[in-house]
């Protein structure tokens, strides 16, 4: 069983930056693909970013491409999300997610992820 704990959320002005962290335990971190999600307009979790376990390929949702950067430190067993040029519409609870290497399916679908954190709140003021 993998446990994920997010941190780093907070209140920031539009145009500012935040870095979210996700500490993992209970599994072999380097064998999991990792991702970030947030609730979309319909409140279902929408894809933000993902990084695969092996070659470090990264994937981004259209609304954050060019502004957010996902990375991982396997030695520190931590996932990061660097968020720059933040906009009020980025306000949300951000959830860390993990899935084993044998899982298939698109990273973009929340249904293909196995483990979830409790979330960290990001608020961007205008």
C-alpha positions as protocol buffer text, in pm:
chain_id: "A"
residue {
  index: 1
  type: UNK
  ca { x: 0 y: 0 z: 0 }
}
residue {
  index: 2
  type: UNK
  ca { x: 140 y: 335 z: -105 }
}
residue {
  index: 3
  type: UNK
  ca { x: 79 y: 646 z: 103 }
}
residue {
  index: 4
  type: UNK
  ca { x: 105 y: 989 z: -55 }
}
residue {
  index: 5
  type: UNK
  ca { x: 122 y: 1317 z: 138 }
}
residue {
  index: 6
  type: UNK
  ca { x: 110 y: 1650 z: -43 }
}
residue {
  index: 7
  type: UNK
  ca { x: 247 y: 1978 z: 87 }
}
residue {
  index: 8
  type: UNK
  ca { x: 339 y: 2322 z: -38 }
}
residue {
  index: 9
  type: UNK
  ca { x: -2 y: 2466 z: -111 }
}
residue {
  index: 10
  type: UNK
  ca { x: -100 y: 2814 z: -3 }
}
residue {
  index: 11
  type: UNK
  ca { x: -218 y: 3158 z: -108 }
}
residue {
  index: 12
  type: UNK
  ca { x: -35 y: 3340 z: -386 }
}
residue {
  index: 13
  type: UNK
  ca { x: -106 y: 3638 z: -608 }
}
residue {
  index: 14
  type: UNK
  ca { x: -169 y: 3597 z: -977 }
}
residue {
  index: 15
  type: UNK
  ca { x: 158 y: 3573 z: -1165 }
}
residue {
  index: 16
  type: UNK
  ca { x: 334 y: 3418 z: -868 }
}
residue {
  index: 17
  type: UNK
  ca { x: 482 y: 3072 z: -815 }
}
residue {
  index: 18
  type: UNK
  ca { x: 443 y: 2777 z: -583 }
}
residue {
  index: 19
  type: UNK
  ca { x: 611 y: 2438 z: -560 }
}
residue {
  index: 20
  type: UNK
  ca { x: 407 y: 2143 z: -446 }
}
residue {
  index: 21
  type: UNK
  ca { x: 566 y: 1831 z: -302 }
}
residue {
  index: 22
  type: UNK
  ca { x: 434 y: 1479 z: -264 }
}
residue {
  index: 23
  type: UNK
  ca { x: 613 y: 1246 z: -24 }
}
residue {
  index: 24
  type: UNK
  ca { x: 559 y: 877 z: -89 }
}
residue {
  index: 25
  type: UNK
  ca { x: 596 y: 577 z: 139 }
}
residue {
  index: 26
  type: UNK
  ca { x: 500 y: 212 z: 148 }
}
residue {
  index: 27
  type: UNK
  ca { x: 615 y: 116 z: -197 }
}
residue {
  index: 28
  type: UNK
  ca { x: 904 y: 123 z: -438 }
}
residue {
  index: 29
  type: UNK
  ca { x: 877 y: 483 z: -553 }
}
residue {
  index: 30
  type: UNK
  ca { x: 1099 y: 441 z: -856 }
}
residue {
  index: 31
  type: UNK
  ca { x: 869 y: 173 z: -995 }
}
residue {
  index: 32
  type: UNK
  ca { x: 562 y: 399 z: -1002 }
}
residue {
  index: 33
  type: UNK
  ca { x: 450 y: 654 z: -1251 }
}
residue {
  index: 34
  type: UNK
  ca { x: 342 y: 970 z: -1070 }
}
residue {
  index: 35
  type: UNK
  ca { x: 96 y: 1244 z: -1146 }
}
residue {
  index: 36
  type: UNK
  ca { x: -98 y: 1549 z: -1032 }
}
residue {
  index: 37
  type: UNK
  ca { x: -470 y: 1613 z: -1067 }
}
residue {
  index: 38
  type: UNK
  ca { x: -712 y: 1886 z: -964 }
}
residue {
  index: 39
  type: UNK
  ca { x: -1091 y: 1919 z: -979 }
}
residue {
  index: 40
  type: UNK
  ca { x: -1216 y: 2049 z: -1309 }
}
residue {
  index: 41
  type: UNK
  ca { x: -1522 y: 2267 z: -1379 }
}
residue {
  index: 42
  type: UNK
  ca { x: -1748 y: 1968 z: -1326 }
}
residue {
  index: 43
  type: UNK
  ca { x: -1556 y: 1889 z: -1004 }
}
residue {
  index: 44
  type: UNK
  ca { x: -1423 y: 1561 z: -1136 }
}
residue {
  index: 45
  type: UNK
  ca { x: -1047 y: 1535 z: -1109 }
}
residue {
  index: 46
  type: UNK
  ca { x: -878 y: 1654 z: -1423 }
}
residue {
  index: 47
  type: UNK
  ca { x: -528 y: 1574 z: -1535 }
}
residue {
  index: 48
  type: UNK
  ca { x: -254 y: 1828 z: -1460 }
}
residue {
  index: 49
  type: UNK
  ca { x: 75 y: 1648 z: -1519 }
}
residue {
  index: 50
  type: UNK
  ca { x: 246 y: 1309 z: -1507 }
}
residue {
  index: 51
  type: UNK
  ca { x: 594 y: 1165 z: -1514 }
}
residue {
  index: 52
  type: UNK
  ca { x: 666 y: 805 z: -1595 }
}
residue {
  index: 53
  type: UNK
  ca { x: 876 y: 574 z: -1386 }
}
residue {
  index: 54
  type: UNK
  ca { x: 1138 y: 480 z: -1634 }
}
residue {
  index: 55
  type: UNK
  ca { x: 1270 y: 743 z: -1869 }
}
residue {
  index: 56
  type: UNK
  ca { x: 1120 y: 1042 z: -1699 }
}
residue {
  index: 57
  type: UNK
  ca { x: 898 y: 1140 z: -1989 }
}
residue {
  index: 58
  type: UNK
  ca { x: 654 y: 1410 z: -1882 }
}
residue {
  index: 59
  type: UNK
  ca { x: 298 y: 1492 z: -1986 }
}
residue {
  index: 60
  type: UNK
  ca { x: 86 y: 1801 z: -1923 }
}
residue {
  index: 61
  type: UNK
  ca { x: -271 y: 1914 z: -1946 }
}
residue {
  index: 62
  type: UNK
  ca { x: -332 y: 2187 z: -2201 }
}
residue {
  index: 63
  type: UNK
  ca { x: -424 y: 2447 z: -1940 }
}
residue {
  index: 64
  type: UNK
  ca { x: -88 y: 2422 z: -1760 }
}
residue {
  index: 65
  type: UNK
  ca { x: 149 y: 2346 z: -2044 }
}
residue {
  index: 66
  type: UNK
  ca { x: 441 y: 2589 z: -2046 }
}
residue {
  index: 67
  type: UNK
  ca { x: 370 y: 2709 z: -1690 }
}
residue {
  index: 68
  type: UNK
  ca { x: 395 y: 2398 z: -1473 }
}
residue {
  index: 69
  type: UNK
  ca { x: 683 y: 2152 z: -1447 }
}
residue {
  index: 70
  type: UNK
  ca { x: 661 y: 1805 z: -1294 }
}
residue {
  index: 71
  type: UNK
  ca { x: 970 y: 1633 z: -1161 }
}
residue {
  index: 72
  type: UNK
  ca { x: 1069 y: 1354 z: -927 }
}
residue {
  index: 73
  type: UNK
  ca { x: 1356 y: 1276 z: -695 }
}
residue {
  index: 74
  type: UNK
  ca { x: 1372 y: 900 z: -653 }
}
residue {
  index: 75
  type: UNK
  ca { x: 1642 y: 928 z: -387 }
}
residue {
  index: 76
  type: UNK
  ca { x: 1420 y: 1155 z: -176 }
}
residue {
  index: 77
  type: UNK
  ca { x: 1107 y: 956 z: -270 }
}
residue {
  index: 78
  type: UNK
  ca { x: 935 y: 1282 z: -358 }
}
residue {
  index: 79
  type: UNK
  ca { x: 734 y: 1418 z: -648 }
}
residue {
  index: 80
  type: UNK
  ca { x: 723 y: 1790 z: -727 }
}
residue {
  index: 81
  type: UNK
  ca { x: 509 y: 2030 z: -922 }
}
residue {
  index: 82
  type: UNK
  ca { x: 662 y: 2370 z: -993 }
}
residue {
  index: 83
  type: UNK
  ca { x: 384 y: 2611 z: -1078 }
}
residue {
  index: 84
  type: UNK
  ca { x: 474 y: 2943 z: -1239 }
}
residue {
  index: 85
  type: UNK
  ca { x: 267 y: 3227 z: -1382 }
}
residue {
  index: 86
  type: UNK
  ca { x: -24 y: 3121 z: -1168 }
}
residue {
  index: 87
  type: UNK
  ca { x: -374 y: 3234 z: -1260 }
}
residue {
  index: 88
  type: UNK
  ca { x: -690 y: 3260 z: -1049 }
}
residue {
  index: 89
  type: UNK
  ca { x: -834 y: 2967 z: -1245 }
}
residue {
  index: 90
  type: UNK
  ca { x: -552 y: 2748 z: -1108 }
}
residue {
  index: 91
  type: UNK
  ca { x: -719 y: 2772 z: -768 }
}
residue {
  index: 92
  type: UNK
  ca { x: -798 y: 2416 z: -659 }
}
residue {
  index: 93
  type: UNK
  ca { x: -706 y: 2128 z: -436 }
}
residue {
  index: 94
  type: UNK
  ca { x: -413 y: 1949 z: -599 }
}
residue {
  index: 95
  type: UNK
  ca { x: -391 y: 1572 z: -562 }
}
residue {
  index: 96
  type: UNK
  ca { x: -87 y: 1355 z: -602 }
}
residue {
  index: 97
  type: UNK
  ca { x: -139 y: 1015 z: -766 }
}
residue {
  index: 98
  type: UNK
  ca { x: 64 y: 701 z: -828 }
}
residue {
  index: 99
  type: UNK
  ca { x: 22 y: 393 z: -1040 }
}
residue {
  index: 100
  type: UNK
  ca { x: 231 y: 77 z: -1073 }
}
residue {
  index: 101
  type: UNK
  ca { x: 432 y: 14 z: -1384 }
}
residue {
  index: 102
  type: UNK
  ca { x: 202 y: -268 z: -1498 }
}
residue {
  index: 103
  type: UNK
  ca { x: -101 y: -38 z: -1518 }
}
residue {
  index: 104
  type: UNK
  ca { x: -206 y: 53 z: -1868 }
}
residue {
  index: 105
  type: UNK
  ca { x: -426 y: 323 z: -2008 }
}
residue {
  index: 106
  type: UNK
  ca { x: -392 y: 693 z: -2061 }
}
residue {
  index: 107
  type: UNK
  ca { x: -226 y: 904 z: -1793 }
}
residue {
  index: 108
  type: UNK
  ca { x: -493 y: 1163 z: -1864 }
}
residue {
  index: 109
  type: UNK
  ca { x: -772 y: 953 z: -1715 }
}
residue {
  index: 110
  type: UNK
  ca { x: -815 y: 959 z: -1337 }
}
residue {
  index: 111
  type: UNK
  ca { x: -948 y: 604 z: -1355 }
}
residue {
  index: 112
  type: UNK
  ca { x: -606 y: 462 z: -1447 }
}
residue {
  index: 113
  type: UNK
  ca { x: -441 y: 578 z: -1122 }
}
residue {
  index: 114
  type: UNK
  ca { x: -422 y: 348 z: -821 }
}
residue {
  index: 115
  type: UNK
  ca { x: -317 y: 559 z: -521 }
}
residue {
  index: 116
  type: UNK
  ca { x: -415 y: 911 z: -416 }
}
residue {
  index: 117
  type: UNK
  ca { x: -309 y: 1164 z: -158 }
}
residue {
  index: 118
  type: UNK
  ca { x: -544 y: 1382 z: 47 }
}
residue {
  index: 119
  type: UNK
  ca { x: -466 y: 1697 z: -149 }
}
residue {
  index: 120
  type: UNK
  ca { x: -322 y: 2040 z: -82 }
}
residue {
  index: 121
  type: UNK
  ca { x: -509 y: 2366 z: -139 }
}
residue {
  index: 122
  type: UNK
  ca { x: -374 y: 2624 z: -383 }
}
residue {
  index: 123
  type: UNK
  ca { x: -545 y: 2963 z: -392 }
}
residue {
  index: 124
  type: UNK
  ca { x: -449 y: 3227 z: -648 }
}
residue {
  index: 125
  type: UNK
  ca { x: -579 y: 3576 z: -586 }
}
residue {
  index: 126
  type: UNK
  ca { x: -638 y: 3826 z: -864 }
}
